[in-house]
Amino acid sequence: MSDWQYEGSNFELPEDFSSDDFYGFVYCIQNDRTNKKYIGKKFFWSKKVLPITKKRKRRKHTLVESDWRDYWGSNKWLVKDVEEHGEENFTRTILHLCKTKGECAYTEAKVQFELDVLLREDYYNGIIQLRCNA
């Protein structure tokens, strides 16, 4: 499996890492055979709802580590290429660590616009999602 790279080294979470440190990251996955890339975001944490029990009368909401370690993006063409060519032919790079969910969304869109990912053939990206809470 191809590890995540950050600032030139394999990225590892410290043992005491929590959602207070970083919530997620903006990344680039590159097909090393074709140099085609994908820019996206991934969260380190996902919300889990614990069920009601005899001791606990209400559902409990908690954060658990997401599947970020094994994540290969949500773009169907990228995922197809990873399956066809093998994970060893792709490089996964963390571009920015983000402290909040909102920072992840903003930074992902900013990088996608800066790189013109929708106008270039060397990117898998086919959409830029933006949401504004006014």
N, C-alpha and C positions, 0 to 999 in steps of 0.2 A: 504494500500500500504506500502511496505517496503521502508523506507527512506535510503538514502546513508549514510554510516558511514565513518568517517575519524578520525583517532587517538582516537577511543573509544567513539565518540559522533556523534549525528546526524549532517550532514553537511548542512550548510545554507550559501547562498551567501550573503555577505554584500550588503546593498542598493546601494552603490556607486561602486560596482564591475564592472570592464570593461575588455576588451580583453587585456589591458596593464598589468593587474594583472596576470591572468592565462588564457591560451587558452583552456586547456582541462585537462584530467586526465587518468591515467591507473588504472584499477579496477579489482576486483575479485568478481564474483557472485558465491555464494555457495549454493547448494541444501542442506538444513539442514537435510533432511531425509536420503540422500545417501552420503553426504559429497563430492559429485562430484562438481568440480569447473570449472569456465571459466575465463580466463585472456583476457582482451581487453582494448581498448582505446575509449574514447568519448570526443568530443569537446563541450565546453560550448556554442560555437558560430557557426552559419552557415551563409554563404553569401547569401544575398538576393539582387536581381537586381530590382530596381524600374523602371517602364516603362517611356518612353518618354511622356512628357506632353506639353501643350501649353507654360507653363512657362519654362520648362526644355527641351532643345533640345537634350540632351544626356541621356542615361540610367545612373542611379546613383547606385553605388555598396555600400552596407551597411552591417554591421554585426548585426544579431539579435540573441537572445538567442535560442539555439537549444532545442530539446526535451529531454535533458539529465535527467530531473527530473523523467520522466516516462519510461526511457530506460531500456530494459531488454536484451540487447545483440543482435548480428546478427546471432548467431549460431542457426540453425533450431532445433537441438535436445534440446538445452537449452530452447528456446522459447516454444517448445512443452511441456517440463516438467513444466515450469512455468504455462502454461495454464491448464495442468492436475492436478498439485498438489496445485496450488494457490500461489500467491505472498508472502503470510505470511510464507511460508515454505522455503524462500530463504533469504539470507543475501547479501546485496550489500555493498562492501567496497571499498573506494577510497584508492589505495596504494600509488600513487604519483600524486601530482599536477604539471602540466607542463606549462611553460611559452610560448612555441611555438608549432606549429604543428609538427615540426621536432623532438623536444624533446619528444613529445608524441609517435611518431612512434619508435624512438630509444629505449625509456624506455620500451614500450610494448614488443618489440622483445627481449630486454635484459632479462626482467623478464620471458618471455616465455621460453627462452633458459636455464636460470638458474634453472627453475623448471622442465625442461624436459617434457613440457606439451604434446608433440607429442608421447612420449614413455610410457606414463602412462595411465592407464585405469580410473583413478580418475579425469580426465580432459575432458571437452567437446571439447576443441580445436582440430581441425583437420588440421590446416594449420597455418604457420607463414608467413605473407606477409612482404617482404622487398623490398625497392626500393632505388637504389643508383643513384644519379644525378652526373655523372662524367663529 
